[in-house]
Amino acid sequence: MTSILIEQGFSRQLDQYSIIGTIDEGCSNDVVIAKHKLNGMKVAIKAIPAKKYRRLQKENMVDEGGAMELCNFSEYVVRLVEKFSMDGMVYIVSKYAYGGDLLNYCIS
């Protein structure tokens, strides 16, 4: 993956995205909206400190990115684009869901 990024002119996975702004604060950290520099797709990126991510996994016994990967076939789940670790952070990149917080739609 890294060699492909270097060939495309990116030094790191996060360099593939242009951050547009903060969407909201999620359960564990801020969620930003970004645009992929090559294909223009809008995504939501959640950055979680790796130590906190591991602690949340233990407490909740759920890997958010892993759960999204398992449910990626469902039309009712926001698609996981990629998940990667870098510089002590875990980044979960998903397709951007227009219209606000999905939780509001789930409980209404």
Secondary structure, DSSP 4 states (H G I P E B T S, - for coil): -HHHHHHTT-SSGGGGEEEEEEEEE-SSSEEEEEEETTT--EEEEEEEEHHHHHHHHHHH---HHHHHHHTTT-TTSPPEEEEEEETTEEEEEEE--TTS-HHHHHH-
